[in-house]
Amino acid sequence: MDFLIEILNKQARLFPIVITVDDANKRKRDFDILPALALLEKTSDPKNIWCVTCHNEDVEVHHVSKDRAYTMCTQNEHAKRDYFNPAEIQQWQFNIENFLSAFQKSMDILSPTISESIDSLLWSLGTQTINGADYHLFFCRDINDIEKPKLSIITHLPRSAVFYTGTPQISLPDKVLLVPIIDLFQKITEKGLFLKKEAVEQFFSRNTYATEDGSIMLDDNLALEKGYLLSDQSTRGVFKKTSEEKLPPLACIIIEHLYGIRKYSQNSKTLSELVTDLGHSKQVISKEIKRISNVCKKNNLPEILHKYTGNKWGINHRLKYSE
Ligand SMILES: [Zn+2]
């Protein structure tokens, strides 16, 4: 496990990563598993190798002849050329795609997908359901390396989660869930990668309620989803609580109707106007308005509707949703 973590930490800085025979020998036990899972693959004629002088960088291989090549350390100014026989050097390359598919299996993702969104930097793992909510999943080698305009690949989606290596230093909108991938690992065996269930739960909490297309975001902490009021948003579109009582269709229609006009000059309506718009009697509409208020009170939620001057009903101006 430690060896895989070390590789992942290194590859946040360098890509692609190579592991020399020396590296491998030092981590014998760990090492045997990685090629077995095809996470490491032998490379012939590597273009870059790990610097033998400083052991801290990837350096370019310069070929002199068939059996003679050298590298040159760039961090030590007194360094001389490090000569070696390219035929004798054995190196492995970390296969990130195979790692990502092993990772998706460990997440119990039934139909794993991988596509490279930004060359050698960002991979899309598709939209997947985790603990009842849909997330668009990404893996990012080093999120600080993503150019600003390209961040929209992640941020334009309604709900995305980015598994990352390295240390993110950029700020992303709240709706993006950042998950340090290494923190999820439990162990790696010939059977594959295993995750700490409790760490996964911590990021993708269970017993949550997710909004879908067509749900009404009344507030950053309040949504109307198929008749239920969802509150206490943990990540974008994922709520921790739901009202026990389901609002009848007419109550939902009233909320939806008033929500739809909230941005216009006529942002509240009298009962008579609602009667005309919705085709129900005053008593029936009043009863539903009362019911909405009761459900809010019972669930400790802010009032959704507010009676404005002139006995006009509208969406409570205190509800704010940051789009
Ligand atoms: Zn060096």
Residues whose N, C-alpha, C, O or C-beta is under 5 A from the ligand:
A	BS01	ZN	C51 T53 C54 H55 E57 C73 T74 Q75
